[in-house]
Each structure stands twice: as C-alpha cells, then as structure tokens.
Amino acid sequence: MISNLGVIMAIPTFEEIMLPLLKLLSDQNIYSISEIRESLELYFKLTDEEKNRILPSGTQTYFSNRVNWAKTYLLKASLIESPQRGSIKISQLGLDILKENPKEINSKYLERFPSFNEFIHRGKAKNKDVNKSPSLEDQKTPREIMESVYENLRFDLMGDLLSNIKNCSPKFFENLVVDLILKIGYGGSRLDAGKAIGRTGDGGIDGIIKEDKLGLDAIYIQAKRWEGTVGRPEIQKFIGALLGQKAKKGIFITTSRFSPDAKEYVKGIDSRVILIDGEELANLMIDYDIGVSKIVEYELKKIDLDYFIEE
C-alpha cells in the first residue's frame, strides 16, 4: 500500500496518477493491476461514488480507465515493465527517475524519453506546439476524449430529434410512437399497434397495445407533444383512466418533461406506470434507430491476451 504520499481529492487525471503509481512500485515488487488500483484508491481517498463512476459507454469506471492509461504511458516511457501478463514492476530507469525526486510526472515530463516520444507523437503534425499549456481536454485519457465527443454529438442529435417531432403533426407523432414501441418489442404486429394508438380517447388514454406478441396483457398509452412541464394532475388523470379500465400498466410519453411531483407520485402507486420525457424519448429513438441513420461506425478494440498464451 502507498503511504506518506499526501492526498489529492476527487477523481485524479491519468497524469496525476503517474507519480504515485511509480512510487508504489519503488519496492521493486511485482503488482497486479487490481492491486495497483486498490492501493491508488486508498491513496487518493476516493469515495464509493468516485470509485464506481462509469464512463458513458458503461464498460469501465473512470478511475480504472485512468489507471490503465497512466500505466500505459509509464510503460511506453520504459519507466515500468510488464514481466508477466496483467502485472507490472518498476524498471531501473524508473528507479533512477525517482532518485531525482520529481514533483510530478506528466506527458510533458515523459517526452524526454525516446520510446515515449515515438509513441505519443506518431501520426501527429511535426509542427505541433508542444510547449502550449495543458488544457482540461489534455488531461483526459484518449478514450475519455472519444466518449466525450460521442456524447456531445448524441446530445446535439437529441435536440434535433425533439425539434423535428414538435414540428410534425399529431398523426405523425402517433406513428412515431407505434414505430418505437414495436422496435422495443411491444405491440404485437404493426397493424395491431397502429389500430390501437390514438383509438380510445378514453379519459386520458390515447391507445392500448399488447405487451407481447401473444397479447397476454395490455399496456395503456398516453402520448403528448407538449412544450410545458407535465405535472401531477395530468398523471393522476391518466392513473384514473387506468383504474377505470382495471388496468395495471401504462406508459406516459411526452416531448417535454415531468415535474418532480409527477415523478414522486408515480413511485407511490400500485399501478406500474413508466414516464418517458423528451430526453428519454430521443435517447430511445437513437438506440432503436427511429428517425436516425448511421453515417459512420467505429469499432473500439483491445488486445486479446488469451490469444498469446502458449500451451
């Protein structure tokens, strides 16, 4: 475990992790990546929320991602080495660097090492200004930068979707809801779902769809293209309509948002009611390819270490 190294609050950047990681290895023992991460969590005094905060992709925590990139940078600079799969130890060069007692180790510091320079500058313009001050973006790992760009593009697309929905006719919105519900897996056939939506007009119910293709249960739907906030009275009206039909399940969809009162009210009722606001509606449309089309697709791959195990 690391001790007497000081404290840095919140989730550190991958560059802030480099020096503590190197000091952890100064005893010249071999450590697994999980041992390193746990020791660094203690060193940085991370809260459970900080330890478990997930990247937008949902595949890895921020801290694990940053520890891995700190490790990668130190490996590329030859300050540490990997004697066996999933483990690392300090190199002689790394020990020599610690004797210099550096105040910090970051990307700029590592550029003194040829192996790191070759790694970090490959494919970059030769005239890049390496002396510029690091920005917040520079402190992110490459994967975080990629996911941040993706999130920004997705957010812009959500806004475009909602803007277009609000400019369309009520009939178009009904068809959109049908398309989405079918893609998610509800509604039986498209003919059945198309007949159901916009059919009843029964005290706050816009439509009834099958929960599954066999029609074993029904889900009641209210869909509203609103600008203002949907409050508790509207939800109570919908719940009352469900009770009138002796129904237990409902979906309330709006292009706007629900008030805190409305959300809290739904939590305390016996009926199972799902509230889908404009943001979630747009997210579902993106996830299920409704009203959107792919322009480019990238695959993010990692090395398969099992492939390189010789029997």
N, C-alpha and C positions, 0 to 999 in steps of 0.2 A: 504494500500500500504506500501511496505517496504521503509524506508528512513534512511539515515545516516549509511548505512551498507557498503559503499565502492563499488568498481566496479571491476568486472572480465570480461575481454573481450572475445569474441568468444563464441562458444557453450561450456558451462561448462560440466564437467563429472557429473555423478549422485552423486558422493561423494562430489563434490564442491557445490552441490545444498542443501545438508542436513542441514547445519548450517543456511543458510539464510531462508530455509523453516521453520525450528524450530523457528527462531526469528520472522518470520511473524506471527506465531501462539501465540506469547507470550502475546497478549492482551486477550487470553482465549476465543476469539470468535470462532464460527463455520464457516469454509470456505468451499466452493465447490472446486472441483479440478480445474475447469476452472478459478475461481478467483485466486487461488494459482498460476497457470501457467502464467496468465496475469501479476500478480504482480512480479513474478520472471523474466519475460521477460523484464520488466522495470528495475528491479534491475541490471540484467546482461547487460542491454543496447544492446539487440540483434537487429541486422539488420533484415529487412524483409527476406533476403536470409537465414539468420541463423534460423529464426523462422519457415520457410517453408521447410527447407531441409528435404527430405523424406528418410526414411530407404529403403534399396534395395528392400524390399518386396512391397513398395509403399502403405502400410496400415497405417502408422503413421509417424509423424515427429520425428526427433532425440530428440528434446527438450522435447516433450510430453512424449516420452518413458523414458527419463532420470528423469523427474519429477516424473513419476509414480513409478520408481524403488527407487528413494530417499524416496518417501512416504512409499513404502513397507518396506524398511529397518528400517525406524523410527518406523513404526507400529510393526514390529517384535521385536524391542528392547523395546517396550512399552513406548517410549517417546511421542508418539501421539496415539490417539484413534479415532475410527470412530463411532460417536454416531448415525449416520443415513446414509442411502445409498448415496454414492457419496460425502460425506463431512467428514472433519476431524477437530480435535481440539487438543490442547496440553494437555498432561496428567500432573499429579502432579510431576511425575518423570522427565518429560521433563522440567518443570519449575525449578526443583531443579538443573538440569544439567546446565541450562542457568545461574543460580546464580554462578556457578563455572567459568563462562566466558571462555569457551574453545576457543582456537584459530581456531580449525577445528573439524569437526565430520566426521569420515570416518569408513570404515568397521572394521579396527583395533581397533578404539576407542569403537565401539559398542560391541566388544567381551567381555566387562566387564559385559554385561547383559545376564543372563542365557537364557532368551527366544530367544534372537538373536543368541546366540551360538548354541542352538539346531537347529534353522532354517538354519543357514549358513553352519554348519558342518555336517548335516545329509548326510549319504551316502559317506562322504569323508574318506580317509585313516586317521587312528588315528595318524600316524607319520608324517603328513603333516607339513612342516616347516612354521609355522605361523609368524615367525619373519623375513621372507625374505622381501626385499624392493619391494614395489608395482611396477609392470611394466605397460606399456601402455595398455596391454591387461586386466590387473586387473581393470583398470579404466572404461572399457566398461561395459554396462549392460549385463546380461546374454543373452538377445535377440540380442543385437548387436554382441556379440561374435558368436552366432549361425549363424546369417546372414552373418557375415564376412567369416566364414568358408565355407558357401554355395557359396558365391561369388568367393572365391578362387578356389573351386572345379569346378565351372562353367567356370571360366577363363581358367583353365587347359584343360577342355573338349573342349572349343572353339579352342584352339591351336591344339589339336589332330585332330579335325574335319578338319580344314583347311589344315593341313599337309597331311591327307589322301586324301582329294579332289584333291590336287595338284599332287598327285602321281597316280591318276586314269586317264583313257582315256577320250578324249573329248566326246565320246558317253556316257560314264557313267555319266559325268557331265551334259549332256543334260537330261538324265533320272532323275538325282537328281533334276534338276530344275523343271521338269514336276511333280515329286512327291510333291515337296514343294508347287508349285502353286496350285495343286489340294487340298492339305491339307488346305491351306489358304482359299480356297473357289472359286477359279477361274478355268477356263479351260474347263468347260462343263464335258464331260466324259474323261476317261483316254485315250481312243482311239483317240478322237479328239485332245487332248492336245499333245499326243505322235506324231501324224502326223504333228502337227503344228511346234513344236520346231525343229530347225535345218533344216527347209524345204526351206525357201525362199532364203537366201543368197543374199538378195536384198539391196546392198549398205549400209551395216551396220546393217541390221535386220536379226536376227537369227531365229525368229519364230513369229507366230501370234497365240494368244489364245483368247478364248471367255472370256468376262468379267464376264458373269454369265452363268448358265446352259441353258438359253433360247437363248443365242447368240445375245443379243440385241446390244452389242457393242464389239469391238475388242481391245486388248491390244498387242502392238508390243514389242518384247523382244530382247535384246542383252545380251548374256552371255559369259564372257571371263575369262578363267583361266590364269590370269596374275600374274607376280611377281612384276613388276614395277607399279608406280603410273599411274592411268588413268587420262589424262589431258583434258583440254578444247577441243582440236582439235577432239578427239575421240567422245566427247559428241556432238559437232557440226555436225559431220558426221552422228551420229545417229538421231539427230533432223532433218537434211536434208532429211534423208531417210523417216522419219515420214511424213514430208511435202509432199514428193513425192507420198505417199500413201493417202494423205489427212486425215491423222490420227492425233488424238489429245492426245493419251495416250500411254505411253511407260514405260518399266522397263529396266534399265541397271544394270546387275548383274556382279560383278567381285569378284575374290578371293583376290584381293589386296586392294587398297584404291583409293579414288578420290582426286585430287588436290584441294586446296581452290578455284582456278579459275574455275574449273569444277562445283563445288558446287554453286558458286556465279552465274555462267552463267545460270544454271537451274532455279534459282529463278526469272530471268527476262524474261522468255519466255512465250508465250501463251499456248504452249502445256503442258500437265500435265505429267511430267516425274519424276519417282521415281528412285533414285540412291541407290543401295544396295551394300555396300562394304563387304569385307571378314568378318569383325567382326559382322555386322548385319546379314549376311547370316548364320553364325554359330549360332547366337542367335536365329534366326527363326527356324533353324533345331532343336535346343534343345527344343524350345517352342512347335513345332509341331511334335516332336518325329520322325524326319527323320534322320536315321543313328545313332540313340542312343537307349538305352534300360534302363529301370528303374532297379536299383539294390536294392533300399530300399526307403521307403516313410514314412515320419513322418507327423503327424497332430499336429499343434500348437493350443491348445485350451485355452480359458479363461472362467472364471466363468460367468454363465448367471444369473445376479442379478434379472431379471424379474421373474425367476422361484421361487425365495424365497419370493416374495411378497404375504402376506396372505390377502385374501379379507374378 
